[in-house]
Every structure is written in C-alpha cells, then in structure tokens.
Amino acid sequence: MAGSETVLPKGTRNRWRTLEWAWAPASGLSAVVREIPQYRGRIHQWAWVANRVAGLGTLLFLTIHILDTSLVYFAPTWYEHTLALYRHPIFGLGELILVGCVLWHGLNGLRIAISDFRPRLWAAETQARLILWTLIAFLVLYIPTFFIMGNVILQKGILGR
C-alpha cells in the first residue's frame, strides 16, 4: 500500500540504515559493534545478549566435545593427546566459563519458559525484576562453584598436587 510506510525520526532512520548496511557481507561489522551499546534496551538487552553468548559458548563446547570424543574411534593416539592437553590449567579456566554459560543459559531459559506460561509476566517492569532475580540466582549458585572449581584447578593444575 502506497503511503503506509512508518516515518521514523531522522536519528533512528540513520541508525537503522547503519545496521541495515552492516549485515552486507564484509561490510560494517564495526558499525554493529558500535551501535549495540547505544541501544536503550537496558537490562532486557543485556540479558538477551548474555543468553546468546552463553548459548554459543555451550554450542562451541558441545561441538568440540563431539569432535574429540570421535577421536576415540578414529585416532586413539590423538585422543590420548587431547586428554593430556585438557589437563592444562587454561582448559580448567574454560570449564569455569562453560559452567557459567550453562548455568546462565539454563536459569534465563527457565525465566523465559515460566513467562511463556504467564503472559502477564511479559510486562517490561516485571521482566526487569525477573531478570534481576535470575541474576541473583546465578550469582548465588555460581560464586561458590567458581571458588570450588578454581581451587581444584589451582591445586592440581598450577601447583601440580
């Protein structure tokens, strides 16, 4: 329909044009990175970004895990080498990050699933409160885990005990 287009304010129009061009191959990724922090979604935006990053981190782990487990069958000596490599403290740090990713992704997914069953919970103020509760639950569960796992990594990995 002619004339039914939404007219956006000039600043918003320019921002959308920048983001639109950024999706073209090999152009403007830096524009996207520059624009993301300027979005005014506040805690909702950061919960979304954290959920995506945690999901991608978990996916990366699962991909590596499937590939290295397949080495048992295809190349047993390489599998033994990867196991020795995984005992390095840097991989222990990776495990700490993985646990954080899985925990955040799981808790935030639970928040989203509960909200799906109660549509009234989708109000912005309610979601902001639920995101804060999710963050508190994450910190309560992750901080002790971080110190317990970190201690084991320090004792066995760096100190060699």
MODELLER restraints for C-alpha pairs under 7 A, 6 or more apart:
rsr = mdl.restraints
at = mdl.atoms
rsr.add(forms.Gaussian(group=physical.xy_distance, feature=features.Distance(at['CA:18:A'], at['CA:31:A']), mean=6.76, stdev=0.5))
rsr.add(forms.Gaussian(group=physical.xy_distance, feature=features.Distance(at['CA:19:A'], at['CA:32:A']), mean=5.99, stdev=0.5))
rsr.add(forms.Gaussian(group=physical.xy_distance, feature=features.Distance(at['CA:21:A'], at['CA:28:A']), mean=6.79, stdev=0.5))
rsr.add(forms.Gaussian(group=physical.xy_distance, feature=features.Distance(at['CA:22:A'], at['CA:28:A']), mean=4.28, stdev=0.5))
rsr.add(forms.Gaussian(group=physical.xy_distance, feature=features.Distance(at['CA:22:A'], at['CA:29:A']), mean=5.62, stdev=0.5))
rsr.add(forms.Gaussian(group=physical.xy_distance, feature=features.Distance(at['CA:22:A'], at['CA:31:A']), mean=6.36, stdev=0.5))
rsr.add(forms.Gaussian(group=physical.xy_distance, feature=features.Distance(at['CA:22:A'], at['CA:32:A']), mean=6.19, stdev=0.5))
rsr.add(forms.Gaussian(group=physical.xy_distance, feature=features.Distance(at['CA:43:A'], at['CA:128:A']), mean=6.56, stdev=0.5))
rsr.add(forms.Gaussian(group=physical.xy_distance, feature=features.Distance(at['CA:44:A'], at['CA:128:A']), mean=6.63, stdev=0.5))
rsr.add(forms.Gaussian(group=physical.xy_distance, feature=features.Distance(at['CA:51:A'], at['CA:105:A']), mean=5.47, stdev=0.5))
rsr.add(forms.Gaussian(group=physical.xy_distance, feature=features.Distance(at['CA:51:A'], at['CA:108:A']), mean=6.93, stdev=0.5))
rsr.add(forms.Gaussian(group=physical.xy_distance, feature=features.Distance(at['CA:54:A'], at['CA:101:A']), mean=4.32, stdev=0.5))
rsr.add(forms.Gaussian(group=physical.xy_distance, feature=features.Distance(at['CA:54:A'], at['CA:102:A']), mean=6.68, stdev=0.5))
rsr.add(forms.Gaussian(group=physical.xy_distance, feature=features.Distance(at['CA:54:A'], at['CA:104:A']), mean=6.86, stdev=0.5))
rsr.add(forms.Gaussian(group=physical.xy_distance, feature=features.Distance(at['CA:54:A'], at['CA:105:A']), mean=5.73, stdev=0.5))
rsr.add(forms.Gaussian(group=physical.xy_distance, feature=features.Distance(at['CA:55:A'], at['CA:101:A']), mean=6.95, stdev=0.5))
rsr.add(forms.Gaussian(group=physical.xy_distance, feature=features.Distance(at['CA:55:A'], at['CA:105:A']), mean=6.23, stdev=0.5))
rsr.add(forms.Gaussian(group=physical.xy_distance, feature=features.Distance(at['CA:57:A'], at['CA:98:A']), mean=6.86, stdev=0.5))
rsr.add(forms.Gaussian(group=physical.xy_distance, feature=features.Distance(at['CA:57:A'], at['CA:101:A']), mean=6.47, stdev=0.5))
rsr.add(forms.Gaussian(group=physical.xy_distance, feature=features.Distance(at['CA:58:A'], at['CA:98:A']), mean=6.49, stdev=0.5))
rsr.add(forms.Gaussian(group=physical.xy_distance, feature=features.Distance(at['CA:58:A'], at['CA:101:A']), mean=6.40, stdev=0.5))
rsr.add(forms.Gaussian(group=physical.xy_distance, feature=features.Distance(at['CA:58:A'], at['CA:102:A']), mean=6.41, stdev=0.5))
rsr.add(forms.Gaussian(group=physical.xy_distance, feature=features.Distance(at['CA:68:A'], at['CA:79:A']), mean=6.64, stdev=0.5))
rsr.add(forms.Gaussian(group=physical.xy_distance, feature=features.Distance(at['CA:71:A'], at['CA:78:A']), mean=6.59, stdev=0.5))
rsr.add(forms.Gaussian(group=physical.xy_distance, feature=features.Distance(at['CA:71:A'], at['CA:79:A']), mean=5.21, stdev=0.5))
rsr.add(forms.Gaussian(group=physical.xy_distance, feature=features.Distance(at['CA:72:A'], at['CA:79:A']), mean=5.64, stdev=0.5))
rsr.add(forms.Gaussian(group=physical.xy_distance, feature=features.Distance(at['CA:88:A'], at['CA:157:A']), mean=6.28, stdev=0.5))
rsr.add(forms.Gaussian(group=physical.xy_distance, feature=features.Distance(at['CA:89:A'], at['CA:153:A']), mean=6.23, stdev=0.5))
rsr.add(forms.Gaussian(group=physical.xy_distance, feature=features.Distance(at['CA:89:A'], at['CA:157:A']), mean=5.04, stdev=0.5))
rsr.add(forms.Gaussian(group=physical.xy_distance, feature=features.Distance(at['CA:89:A'], at['CA:158:A']), mean=6.42, stdev=0.5))
rsr.add(forms.Gaussian(group=physical.xy_distance, feature=features.Distance(at['CA:92:A'], at['CA:153:A']), mean=5.95, stdev=0.5))
rsr.add(forms.Gaussian(group=physical.xy_distance, feature=features.Distance(at['CA:96:A'], at['CA:146:A']), mean=6.49, stdev=0.5))
rsr.add(forms.Gaussian(group=physical.xy_distance, feature=features.Distance(at['CA:100:A'], at['CA:142:A']), mean=6.65, stdev=0.5))
rsr.add(forms.Gaussian(group=physical.xy_distance, feature=features.Distance(at['CA:103:A'], at['CA:138:A']), mean=6.83, stdev=0.5))
rsr.add(forms.Gaussian(group=physical.xy_distance, feature=features.Distance(at['CA:104:A'], at['CA:138:A']), mean=6.21, stdev=0.5))
rsr.add(forms.Gaussian(group=physical.xy_distance, feature=features.Distance(at['CA:107:A'], at['CA:134:A']), mean=6.33, stdev=0.5))
rsr.add(forms.Gaussian(group=physical.xy_distance, feature=features.Distance(at['CA:108:A'], at['CA:134:A']), mean=6.41, stdev=0.5))
rsr.add(forms.Gaussian(group=physical.xy_distance, feature=features.Distance(at['CA:115:A'], at['CA:121:A']), mean=5.44, stdev=0.5))
rsr.add(forms.Gaussian(group=physical.xy_distance, feature=features.Distance(at['CA:115:A'], at['CA:122:A']), mean=6.33, stdev=0.5))
rsr.add(forms.Gaussian(group=physical.xy_distance, feature=features.Distance(at['CA:121:A'], at['CA:127:A']), mean=6.58, stdev=0.5))
rsr.add(forms.Gaussian(group=physical.xy_distance, feature=features.Distance(at['CA:155:A'], at['CA:161:A']), mean=5.67, stdev=0.5))
